[in-house]
Amino acid sequence: MTAHGEALAVSLAALTALIVTAMAVLVGVFGAPPQERRAAPEPTCSEWTDGCVVCARTPEGLACSTPGIACLRQAPRCLKP
C-alpha cells in the first residue's frame, strides 16, 4: 500500500470512529425518557407532561416526545383526562 493509501485508510478509520462516537452521544442525550418519566399521573389520563416530555396513549401504544432544549422537570400533570 502506498503512503497516500495508508493516509486515506487512517483518515477514514478516524472519521468512522468520530461518527460512531457522535451517534452514541446523541442517542444518550435524545433517547427515550426513562420509564418513570413516562408514568401517567393517574390511570385515566390520556395525555400528560412533566414540563419536558409530553406523553399520550395512542391506539399503537404509548407515544412520548423528546425533551426540549431547556426544560425543567416537574411532577407529571394530566393534560387530557
PyMOL CGO cylinders between C-alpha atoms (Angstrom):
from pymol import cmd
from pymol.cgo import CYLINDER

trace = [
    CYLINDER, 0.00, 0.00, 0.00, 1.31, 3.46, -0.81, 0.3, 1, 1, 1, 1, 1, 1,
    CYLINDER, 1.31, 3.46, -0.81, 1.75, 6.24, 1.70, 0.3, 1, 1, 1, 1, 1, 1,
    CYLINDER, 1.75, 6.24, 1.70, -1.25, 8.01, 0.17, 0.3, 1, 1, 1, 1, 1, 1,
    CYLINDER, -1.25, 8.01, 0.17, -3.40, 4.88, 0.56, 0.3, 1, 1, 1, 1, 1, 1,
    CYLINDER, -3.40, 4.88, 0.56, -2.32, 4.42, 4.17, 0.3, 1, 1, 1, 1, 1, 1,
    CYLINDER, -2.32, 4.42, 4.17, -3.11, 8.05, 4.98, 0.3, 1, 1, 1, 1, 1, 1,
    CYLINDER, -3.11, 8.05, 4.98, -6.55, 7.65, 3.41, 0.3, 1, 1, 1, 1, 1, 1,
    CYLINDER, -6.55, 7.65, 3.41, -7.22, 4.45, 5.39, 0.3, 1, 1, 1, 1, 1, 1,
    CYLINDER, -7.22, 4.45, 5.39, -6.21, 6.10, 8.68, 0.3, 1, 1, 1, 1, 1, 1,
    CYLINDER, -6.21, 6.10, 8.68, -8.34, 9.16, 7.89, 0.3, 1, 1, 1, 1, 1, 1,
    CYLINDER, -8.34, 9.16, 7.89, -11.38, 7.01, 7.11, 0.3, 1, 1, 1, 1, 1, 1,
    CYLINDER, -11.38, 7.01, 7.11, -10.91, 4.98, 10.30, 0.3, 1, 1, 1, 1, 1, 1,
    CYLINDER, -10.91, 4.98, 10.30, -10.68, 8.16, 12.39, 0.3, 1, 1, 1, 1, 1, 1,
    CYLINDER, -10.68, 8.16, 12.39, -13.78, 9.62, 10.69, 0.3, 1, 1, 1, 1, 1, 1,
    CYLINDER, -13.78, 9.62, 10.69, -15.72, 6.41, 11.29, 0.3, 1, 1, 1, 1, 1, 1,
    CYLINDER, -15.72, 6.41, 11.29, -14.75, 6.41, 14.98, 0.3, 1, 1, 1, 1, 1, 1,
    CYLINDER, -14.75, 6.41, 14.98, -15.83, 10.06, 15.28, 0.3, 1, 1, 1, 1, 1, 1,
    CYLINDER, -15.83, 10.06, 15.28, -19.21, 9.38, 13.66, 0.3, 1, 1, 1, 1, 1, 1,
    CYLINDER, -19.21, 9.38, 13.66, -19.86, 6.34, 15.86, 0.3, 1, 1, 1, 1, 1, 1,
    CYLINDER, -19.86, 6.34, 15.86, -18.97, 8.33, 18.99, 0.3, 1, 1, 1, 1, 1, 1,
    CYLINDER, -18.97, 8.33, 18.99, -21.19, 11.25, 17.97, 0.3, 1, 1, 1, 1, 1, 1,
    CYLINDER, -21.19, 11.25, 17.97, -24.12, 8.91, 17.31, 0.3, 1, 1, 1, 1, 1, 1,
    CYLINDER, -24.12, 8.91, 17.31, -23.68, 7.24, 20.69, 0.3, 1, 1, 1, 1, 1, 1,
    CYLINDER, -23.68, 7.24, 20.69, -23.72, 10.63, 22.42, 0.3, 1, 1, 1, 1, 1, 1,
    CYLINDER, -23.72, 10.63, 22.42, -26.83, 11.74, 20.52, 0.3, 1, 1, 1, 1, 1, 1,
    CYLINDER, -26.83, 11.74, 20.52, -28.69, 8.54, 21.37, 0.3, 1, 1, 1, 1, 1, 1,
    CYLINDER, -28.69, 8.54, 21.37, -27.77, 9.01, 25.03, 0.3, 1, 1, 1, 1, 1, 1,
    CYLINDER, -27.77, 9.01, 25.03, -28.93, 12.64, 25.05, 0.3, 1, 1, 1, 1, 1, 1,
    CYLINDER, -28.93, 12.64, 25.05, -32.04, 12.34, 22.91, 0.3, 1, 1, 1, 1, 1, 1,
    CYLINDER, -32.04, 12.34, 22.91, -33.09, 8.77, 23.65, 0.3, 1, 1, 1, 1, 1, 1,
    CYLINDER, -33.09, 8.77, 23.65, -36.42, 7.83, 25.12, 0.3, 1, 1, 1, 1, 1, 1,
    CYLINDER, -36.42, 7.83, 25.12, -37.14, 9.14, 28.58, 0.3, 1, 1, 1, 1, 1, 1,
    CYLINDER, -37.14, 9.14, 28.58, -36.70, 6.74, 31.50, 0.3, 1, 1, 1, 1, 1, 1,
    CYLINDER, -36.70, 6.74, 31.50, -39.72, 4.59, 32.31, 0.3, 1, 1, 1, 1, 1, 1,
    CYLINDER, -39.72, 4.59, 32.31, -40.55, 6.52, 35.48, 0.3, 1, 1, 1, 1, 1, 1,
    CYLINDER, -40.55, 6.52, 35.48, -40.84, 9.73, 33.41, 0.3, 1, 1, 1, 1, 1, 1,
    CYLINDER, -40.84, 9.73, 33.41, -43.42, 8.02, 31.19, 0.3, 1, 1, 1, 1, 1, 1,
    CYLINDER, -43.42, 8.02, 31.19, -45.78, 7.10, 34.01, 0.3, 1, 1, 1, 1, 1, 1,
    CYLINDER, -45.78, 7.10, 34.01, -49.14, 8.85, 33.86, 0.3, 1, 1, 1, 1, 1, 1,
    CYLINDER, -49.14, 8.85, 33.86, -50.14, 10.84, 36.94, 0.3, 1, 1, 1, 1, 1, 1,
    CYLINDER, -50.14, 10.84, 36.94, -53.39, 8.82, 37.06, 0.3, 1, 1, 1, 1, 1, 1,
    CYLINDER, -53.39, 8.82, 37.06, -54.58, 5.72, 35.17, 0.3, 1, 1, 1, 1, 1, 1,
    CYLINDER, -54.58, 5.72, 35.17, -57.41, 7.55, 33.36, 0.3, 1, 1, 1, 1, 1, 1,
    CYLINDER, -57.41, 7.55, 33.36, -55.15, 10.29, 31.96, 0.3, 1, 1, 1, 1, 1, 1,
    CYLINDER, -55.15, 10.29, 31.96, -54.74, 10.09, 28.15, 0.3, 1, 1, 1, 1, 1, 1,
    CYLINDER, -54.74, 10.09, 28.15, -52.08, 12.82, 27.76, 0.3, 1, 1, 1, 1, 1, 1,
    CYLINDER, -52.08, 12.82, 27.76, -49.63, 14.21, 30.32, 0.3, 1, 1, 1, 1, 1, 1,
    CYLINDER, -49.63, 14.21, 30.32, -46.40, 16.16, 30.71, 0.3, 1, 1, 1, 1, 1, 1,
    CYLINDER, -46.40, 16.16, 30.71, -43.59, 16.67, 33.18, 0.3, 1, 1, 1, 1, 1, 1,
    CYLINDER, -43.59, 16.67, 33.18, -42.64, 20.05, 31.67, 0.3, 1, 1, 1, 1, 1, 1,
    CYLINDER, -42.64, 20.05, 31.67, -40.06, 18.43, 29.35, 0.3, 1, 1, 1, 1, 1, 1,
    CYLINDER, -40.06, 18.43, 29.35, -41.77, 15.47, 27.71, 0.3, 1, 1, 1, 1, 1, 1,
    CYLINDER, -41.77, 15.47, 27.71, -45.38, 15.08, 26.57, 0.3, 1, 1, 1, 1, 1, 1,
    CYLINDER, -45.38, 15.08, 26.57, -46.76, 11.53, 26.52, 0.3, 1, 1, 1, 1, 1, 1,
    CYLINDER, -46.76, 11.53, 26.52, -50.08, 10.25, 25.18, 0.3, 1, 1, 1, 1, 1, 1,
    CYLINDER, -50.08, 10.25, 25.18, -51.86, 6.93, 24.98, 0.3, 1, 1, 1, 1, 1, 1,
    CYLINDER, -51.86, 6.93, 24.98, -52.49, 6.05, 21.33, 0.3, 1, 1, 1, 1, 1, 1,
    CYLINDER, -52.49, 6.05, 21.33, -54.06, 3.01, 19.65, 0.3, 1, 1, 1, 1, 1, 1,
    CYLINDER, -54.06, 3.01, 19.65, -50.49, 1.90, 18.80, 0.3, 1, 1, 1, 1, 1, 1,
    CYLINDER, -50.49, 1.90, 18.80, -49.32, 2.28, 22.41, 0.3, 1, 1, 1, 1, 1, 1,
    CYLINDER, -49.32, 2.28, 22.41, -47.53, 4.94, 24.42, 0.3, 1, 1, 1, 1, 1, 1,
    CYLINDER, -47.53, 4.94, 24.42, -46.09, 7.88, 22.42, 0.3, 1, 1, 1, 1, 1, 1,
    CYLINDER, -46.09, 7.88, 22.42, -43.74, 10.41, 24.03, 0.3, 1, 1, 1, 1, 1, 1,
    CYLINDER, -43.74, 10.41, 24.03, -41.97, 13.45, 22.66, 0.3, 1, 1, 1, 1, 1, 1,
    CYLINDER, -41.97, 13.45, 22.66, -38.28, 14.15, 23.11, 0.3, 1, 1, 1, 1, 1, 1,
    CYLINDER, -38.28, 14.15, 23.11, -37.19, 16.67, 25.77, 0.3, 1, 1, 1, 1, 1, 1,
    CYLINDER, -37.19, 16.67, 25.77, -36.87, 20.32, 24.84, 0.3, 1, 1, 1, 1, 1, 1,
    CYLINDER, -36.87, 20.32, 24.84, -33.51, 22.05, 24.81, 0.3, 1, 1, 1, 1, 1, 1,
    CYLINDER, -33.51, 22.05, 24.81, -34.00, 23.87, 28.11, 0.3, 1, 1, 1, 1, 1, 1,
    CYLINDER, -34.00, 23.87, 28.11, -36.62, 22.19, 30.26, 0.3, 1, 1, 1, 1, 1, 1,
    CYLINDER, -36.62, 22.19, 30.26, -37.22, 21.94, 33.97, 0.3, 1, 1, 1, 1, 1, 1,
    CYLINDER, -37.22, 21.94, 33.97, -38.75, 18.65, 35.01, 0.3, 1, 1, 1, 1, 1, 1,
    CYLINDER, -38.75, 18.65, 35.01, -41.76, 18.89, 37.27, 0.3, 1, 1, 1, 1, 1, 1,
    CYLINDER, -41.76, 18.89, 37.27, -44.21, 16.45, 38.75, 0.3, 1, 1, 1, 1, 1, 1,
    CYLINDER, -44.21, 16.45, 38.75, -46.27, 14.84, 35.96, 0.3, 1, 1, 1, 1, 1, 1,
    CYLINDER, -46.27, 14.84, 35.96, -49.60, 16.54, 35.34, 0.3, 1, 1, 1, 1, 1, 1,
    CYLINDER, -49.60, 16.54, 35.34, -52.54, 15.45, 33.24, 0.3, 1, 1, 1, 1, 1, 1,
    CYLINDER, -52.54, 15.45, 33.24, -53.31, 17.48, 30.12, 0.3, 1, 1, 1, 1, 1, 1,
    CYLINDER, -53.31, 17.48, 30.12, -56.27, 15.40, 28.84, 0.3, 1, 1, 1, 1, 1, 1,
    CYLINDER, -56.27, 15.40, 28.84, -58.30, 13.11, 31.11, 0.3, 1, 1, 1, 1, 1, 1,
]
cmd.load_cgo(trace, "trace")
